[in-house]
Amino acid sequence: MTAPRLRAAKFDEEMTLVEHLDELRNRIIASLAVLVVACGLCFWQNDLLLEIANKPLPGDRVPITFGVTEPFMTTLKISIYAGILIALPVLLYQGYAFLLPALKPTEKRVALPFLLLVPVLFIAGVVFCYFVVLTPALHFLLNFNESEFNTQVRAKDYYSFVSMLMLVMGLGFQIPIGILAACKLGVTNAEKLRRNRRYAIVLIVVLAALLPTLDPISLILESLPFYLLYELSILLAARWGRPAYDVSDEPAAEGL
C-alpha cells in the first residue's frame, strides 16, 4: 500500500486517473480530520465559546431553551460553526493543492495571494461583525417597543442569528477578491470602477439591507466597511488588476 499523497503536485506533473482520485480521497480525509479536531476543540471549550457569543447581549440577558435536547444540539451547532472558521485556512489549502497541477506558474502566482487573502478577509469580517455591528444591532432590536413585549432570547434562534450575520459579513469582506478576479478576467478595470462608484454605493446599501438586521444603525455600520472595501478594491485593481492575458501582449502578426 502506497503512503497517502498530501504533497502538492507540480504543474504538468503526469498522474493517472487513479492517482488523481487517490490524492482527492487523501485530501478529503485530511480536511475532515482537521475539521473534526477543530470542532472537537470548540466543543471541549464550549463554555468559553458560549460566553463569547453571549457577551454582546444587552443587560444581563441569558439565552433560554425550551426542549430536552436543545441545550446539547445548540452547543453542538455553534461548536461546528466555530470549528469550520478555525479549519478554513487548511480547507482552502487542501483545495488549492489539489487544483495546483492545472495551474500554470503565472496563474499560480495570481492564485496564491487570493488564497491567502480569502481567510484573512473572512476573519476580518467576522471580527468586525462581532465588535462593531453585533452589539448595537442587538441593543436596538431587543429594546425596540420593549414596553409592549416581554422579549426573551431563545438560544437556538440567537446563535443562528449571530452565526448567519457573521457568515454574511465574512463573505461580504470578500469584495476585493471578487473585484480583482473580475479585473484579471478583463470584465472590468479600475477606471470603470471609479466611474460606477455611485451605482456601487446604491448596490452596497441594498445588499446591507438584505442582511439579517433591519435597524438603521446596523445598516450604516454594515454599509460603511463594504464601501471602504470597494475603494480598496479600486486601489488594488489599479495596481494589480491587469488581466492575466492581454491582447496587446501578443506578438505582431507577420506581414503587418
N, C-alpha and C positions, 0 to 999 in steps of 0.2 A: 504494500500500500504506500502510495506516494504521500509526502508530507503536505499539509494544507498550504495552498498557494495564497499568500497575502501580499507578496511583493508586487508593486505597481509595474505593469508591463511597459516596455518601451514602444515608441512609435514604430509601426511597421513590423513589430515582432510577430513572427508567424506562430499561430496557435491553432490547433484543431478545434472543431466544434465541441468535442468532449472536454478539451482543456478550458474553453470559454465557459461551458456550463459548470465545470468543476470549480473554476475561480468564482463564478457568480454564487454558487452554493456556499463556498467558504466565506465570502464577504457578507452574505446574508446571515450566516451563523455568527460571524464576528460582530455584526451590527446588533443582532438580537441579544447576544451575550452582554455587550456593553449596555444596551437598553435595560436589560433585566437587572444588572448590577446597579445602574443609576436609579431605577425605580425602587429597588430594594433598599438602597441607601436612604432615599427620600422617605420611604415607609418606616424605616427604622427611626428616623428623626422626624416623624410626623408631628410630634408636639411642637417642635421649633417651627416646622413648616406652617402649621395651622396658626401659630402665634403671629407669624409674619403676615399671613393672609388676613387675619382678623384685626391687625393693628390699624388699618385705615378706617375702620368703623367708628363713627362719631359716638362720643359719650362712652358709657360702659356697656354698650350692646354686645351680646354674645349670640351667635347663630344657634337656632334651635332645630331639633329634629322631631319627626312625627312617627317614625317606624322603628321596628326592632333592628332591621339590618341597615338602616340609613346611616348611622354613625360609621360603621365599617366601610360601606360602599362609598360614602362620600370621602372618607380618608384615603381609600384606595385610589379613587379617581384623581384627587388632587396630587397624590404621590406620582401617578403616572404622568400627569401633565408636567410636573417639575422634572421628572426623570427624562422626559423627551427633550426638555430645554437643556439639561446638562449634557445629554448624549449627542446633541445636534452637531457639534463640530466633527465628532467621529463618524457619524452617519453621512455627513456631507463628504468627508474624505474618502470613505469606502465607495461611494457612488462615483466620485471623481477618479479614483484609482482604477475602477473597472472600465470607465469610458476613456481612460488615457490612451490606449493603443489607437483609438480612432482620431486622435488629435495630432495635427502637425505641430512641430516645435513652435511656430509663430502663434498658433491657436492655443497652445499650452501656456505661453506667456500671458495671453489675454485671459484665459480661464482661471489661472491660479489666483490673481488678485481678486477676481469675483468670488472665488471660493472662500477666500479669507474675509472678504467684506460682508458676506451674507450673514454668518453667525454674529459678527461684531455689531452690525446694524440691527439685527433682530434683538439681541440682548439689550442694545441701547434703547430700542423701542419699548421693551418690557420694563426696563428700569425707569424710563421717562413716564410711562403709564402709572407705575406704582407710586413714584414720589411726587409727581406733578398733577396728574389727571385724576387718579382714583379718589383721593381724599375729598377734594371739593365736589366731585360728582356725587359721591355717596352722601355728603353733607346736604347737598341741595335736594337729592331725590328722597332721602329718608326723612327730611324735615318739611317736605312740601305738604301743605294742608295738614300738618300734624295735629291740629285741634279737631279735625274731622275723622281721623283714622287712628286706630290702635295698631301702629306699624310694628310688626315683628319680622325678623330676618331669618328665613329658613336656610339652613346650611347648604342644602343641595342647590338651591337657586342662587344663593350668594356666590358660592365658589364657581358655579358655571358662568355667572355674570363676570366675575373677576378674570377667569381664565379666557373667556371669549374676548373681553376688552383688551387684555394683554396680547393675545394672539393677533388680533386685528392691528394693534399698534405696532407690533413687531413686524408684521407683513407690510404695513404702511411705510415703515422706515426703509423698505427695500426700493423706494422710488429711485434713488441714484443708480442702483443696479439695473433696473428696467430701462431707464433712460439711456444709460451708457450702452447697454446691449442694443437698443434701437439705433443709436448713433453708429455703432460698429457694423450694423447690418445696412446702413445707409438709408434708414427710414426717415431720420431727422438729423438735425445738427444744432450747434449752439445758437446760430443766428435765428433759426426758426423758433427755437425755444424762447428766445428773447422777445420775438415779435408776438408770440402767442401767450405771453405772460398773463394777460387779463383773463383769457379763457381758462388758463390753468388754475387761476385763483378761484373762479366760479366752480370748476370741477372739484377742487380740493374741499371747498365748503360743502358741496353736495355729498362728497364721499364721507366727510366728517359727520354730516347729519345722519348718515346711514349706520353709524356705529351704535352700539347698544346704550348710548346716552343721548338724551334729547334736551338737556338743560343748556342755556346759553353759555354758561361758564365753561362747561366741558367742550362745547362746540368751538369756542375760541381757543382753548388750551390744546385741542386736538388739531385744529386747522393751522395754528402757528408753526409747529415743527414741520408739518408737511410742506408748508410754503418755504421754510428755510431750507429744507432738503431739496426742493425744486431749484432754488437759487444755487445751492451747492452743486446740483446736477449740471447746471449751465456752465459753471466753472470747470467741472471735471470734463464735460463734453468738449469745451474749448481746448483743454489741454491734452486729453487722451481719447477723445471721441472720434478720431479719424477712422473711417471704415477700414476694416481689415483687408479689403480688396478694393482697390481704386482703379477705375478705368485708365486714369492718367498714368498709372504705373506700367501699363502695357508698352512694350517696345513698338516704335513706329512701324507701320506696315511697309513692306518693301515696295519701292516704286513710288512712295508718297513723299 
